[in-house]
Amino acid sequence: MTIKKSPGSAEAVIYKAHSNFKVYLFIGLGNPDKKYEQTRHNAGRGFLAGWCKKNNAADEHIRPDWNAGVRDVRPDSGPKTVAVLPNTMMNKSGSAVAAAAAYYKTKPDHIIVLHDDADIPAGRVKMSFGKRSAGHKGVESVIRALKTRDFWRIRIGIAGRRNIPAEKIVLKKWTPQEAALVKKVAERVFDALLCILTDGPEKAMMELNTIPRRKKTAAKNRR
């Protein structure tokens, strides 16, 4: 990607420092069948698809050899970014990730995996690096395929208010109340993905892991 910036500009320095002109891979985990589209387990896939739409990504093209859909994203600034949506079931996602990483010569520290997390309440999100899978089958598959867990993960909370086992909640759809919370979380994730490209993943993690303060109600403000 050609960026027309003066060599000494702040934007050019940031771009070179954080991207080193490498390709970032954003991976959205989920199950490809339409019946799974609005389920909690497809949060990662849905969020990434939404971000691509918002940022005028190229039309998706299918790579049969990867068993994945691929979209080039050309943000206003930052390194080239490729969104990958594996078309396998969740527990076989790693093959597409490894294939894309090999093709673009992308190292694990330039891979960001978006996925659901049943240990985090709906309406919350965390970003982490180098963590164990905590039993998430899609993440386990990626770790096996890359032979490392040293990649970035954006973990989207899907847990409800009650203590329900993960296997009983992942294929459920959002309640109307949860859907409103998830919409707000999606905007924070969208901002974090852009932040990764301009300021680096460490900065994005700091921003995303900071819990937003709730706005005071009008009643409290009148006190």
TORGU-855549 format. One line per 10 residues: their letters; for each residue x, y, z of C-alpha. Coordinates in steps of 0.25 Angstrom, whole numbers. Last residue first. Example, Ala and Ser with C-alpha at 12.3 -4.5 7.8 and 13.67 -1.06 7.14 Angstrom:
2
sa> 55,-4,29  49,-18,31 .
# end
This chain:
223
rrnkaatkkr> -112,66,174  -116,70,160  -105,62,154  -110,49,161  -124,51,155  -119,54,141  -112,40,142  -97,39,142  -90,34,130  -84,20,133 .
rpitnlemma> -68,20,132  -63,12,121  -55,0,126  -40,1,121  -36,-12,114  -39,-6,101  -31,6,102  -19,-2,108  -20,-13,98  -21,-3,86 .
kepgdtlicl> -8,4,91  -1,-10,92  -6,-13,78  1,-2,71  -2,13,69  -8,14,55  -12,0,51  -15,-5,65  -23,8,67  -32,4,55 .
ladfvreavk> -35,-9,62  -38,-3,75  -48,7,69  -56,-5,63  -55,-12,76  -61,0,84  -72,1,73  -75,-14,75  -76,-12,90  -87,-2,88 .
kvlaaeqptw> -95,-11,79  -92,-23,89  -99,-15,100  -112,-12,92  -112,-27,88  -111,-31,102  -124,-24,105  -131,-30,93  -126,-44,97  -114,-49,89 .
kklvikeapi> -115,-62,82  -112,-76,88  -101,-84,81  -90,-81,92  -99,-82,104  -101,-97,107  -86,-101,104  -82,-89,113  -88,-94,125  -99,-84,131 .
nrrgaigiri> -96,-76,143  -107,-66,141  -105,-52,137  -101,-56,123  -87,-59,117  -84,-54,103  -72,-45,105  -63,-42,93  -49,-46,94  -39,-39,85 .
rwfdrtklar> -27,-47,84  -13,-44,80  -3,-55,76  8,-62,84  0,-75,86  10,-83,77  11,-95,68  3,-86,58  -7,-98,54  -8,-103,69 .
ivsevgkhga> -10,-89,75  -21,-86,64  -28,-99,67  -28,-96,82  -34,-82,79  -45,-89,72  -47,-99,82  -48,-89,94  -44,-97,106  -37,-86,113 .
srkgfsmkvr> -28,-84,101  -15,-80,108  -11,-66,107  0,-60,98  -6,-46,97  -19,-40,102  -31,-31,99  -43,-31,107  -58,-28,104  -70,-25,112 .
gapidaddhl> -85,-24,109  -88,-39,111  -80,-44,123  -66,-50,121  -63,-65,124  -72,-69,112  -62,-62,102  -65,-60,87  -54,-58,77  -46,-48,70 .
viihdpktky> -32,-52,66  -21,-42,63  -9,-46,56  3,-37,55  10,-43,67  9,-57,60  18,-53,49  12,-50,35  19,-55,23  6,-52,15 .
yaaaaavasg> 4,-66,9  10,-73,22  0,-65,31  -12,-67,22  -9,-82,22  -7,-83,37  -20,-75,39  -28,-84,30  -23,-97,36  -26,-91,50 .
sknmmtnplv> -41,-90,49  -43,-105,50  -51,-104,64  -59,-93,59  -65,-100,47  -58,-97,34  -61,-85,26  -50,-77,32  -52,-61,32  -39,-54,29 .
avtkpgsdpr> -38,-39,29  -25,-34,22  -19,-21,26  -8,-13,19  -1,-3,29  -6,10,35  -14,21,29  -27,24,22  -31,9,24  -30,0,12 .
vdrvganwdp> -36,-14,16  -34,-26,7  -44,-37,9  -42,-52,10  -53,-63,11  -47,-76,16  -45,-91,12  -30,-87,11  -28,-94,-3  -43,-90,-6 .
rihedaannk> -39,-75,-4  -52,-68,-6  -53,-54,-9  -59,-43,0  -62,-30,-6  -52,-19,-3  -53,-13,11  -60,0,12  -57,3,26  -70,1,32 .
kcwgalfgrg> -73,-12,25  -60,-18,29  -63,-14,43  -76,-21,43  -70,-34,37  -60,-33,48  -71,-32,59  -79,-43,53  -67,-53,52  -63,-50,66 .
anhrtqeykk> -77,-51,71  -80,-64,64  -81,-72,77  -92,-62,82  -101,-66,71  -106,-57,61  -100,-63,49  -100,-78,53  -112,-82,45  -105,-75,33 .
dpnglgifly> -94,-86,33  -80,-81,34  -77,-84,49  -69,-74,56  -55,-67,58  -52,-54,51  -37,-53,48  -30,-39,46  -16,-41,39  -7,-29,39 .
vkfnshakyi> 3,-29,27  17,-23,29  22,-10,26  30,-9,39  16,-7,44  18,0,57  30,8,55  28,11,41  14,16,42  17,24,55 .
vaeasgpskk> 28,31,48  20,33,35  9,39,43  18,48,51  24,54,38  38,52,34  37,44,22  25,53,16  13,45,15  7,39,2 .
itm> 4,24,7  5,14,-4  0,0,0 .
# end
